[in-house]
Amino acid sequence: MESFISMNFAMKLHYRLQEPEVAGSHALPVLLIHGLFGTLDNLGVLGRDLKQQHRVLQVDLRNHGQSGRSGEMSYAAMAQDLAETLDEVGFQKIIVIGHSMGGKAAMALTALIPDRIEKLIAIDVAPVDYRVRRHDEIFAAINAVTAAGLRDRTSATECMREYIKEDGVIQFLLKSFQQGEWRFNVPVLHSEYATITGWEEVPAWDHPALFIRGGLSPYVQDAYREDIGRQFPQAKAYVVAGTGHWVHAEKPEAVLRAVHRFIDVD
């Protein structure tokens, strides 16, 4: 447990809080956490649906979006940031949903405030040290745009195509590109990449957890079942066939059905 308590001060996070559309709803608040290179808008498809019944809190993680910058990018630090943000908005009991790096941050949060989380949903990520570099082309593309001094998205797109073949990935990254500046901390994300892809095992959190997996994605494999079960004994899995790592963007209806089946059960 002690390893998941950051020794540094928590980082002030930028966030968006939406009130439920249904007046008088008593559903638990939901915390949505984006992945690497993202912002609080990235899980918008979930937020727009869930805000019908729930208070929805979307955050920019440290070194992303409009949140603060730091040389530390550990999951302990991210969990501390999130816990203090929950305190700031007054959420005592929550449902937490995170994608990729955000899913790991959500899992780390269970070690810090285990009794304040009712249910956990991790989208296409497992509590393991991946030991794989999957983003070198992305870093190369980002650095090429910066080195060329480009300021508009059209020229940046052409530059990035030399490194990244998927236009969807390029457009996702360019959501955080404004007037020649990246809204994520490129040097720190690169230097701390092993920490981001790594993992330090959390104490067993014996509460309901759902792992949503893209059927074509390598991020959640059968080989990780033991790791998941040891840290999250009540874990269930849901596979969305024909999708990769961006499950919620590729088949949002399927993901939302799985989310509602999980969180709408008492």
Secondary structure by P-SEA (a helix, b strand, c coil): ccccccccccccccccccccccccccccbbbbbbccccccccaaaaaaaaccccbbbbbbccccccccccccccaaaaaaaaaaaaaaaccccbbbbbcaaaaaaaaaaaaaccccccbbbbcccccccccccccaaaaaaaaaaaaaccccaaaaaaaaccccccaaaaaaaaccccccccccaaaaaaaacccccccccccccccbbbbbbccccccccccaaaaaaaacccbbbbbbcccccccccccaaaaaaaaaaaaacc
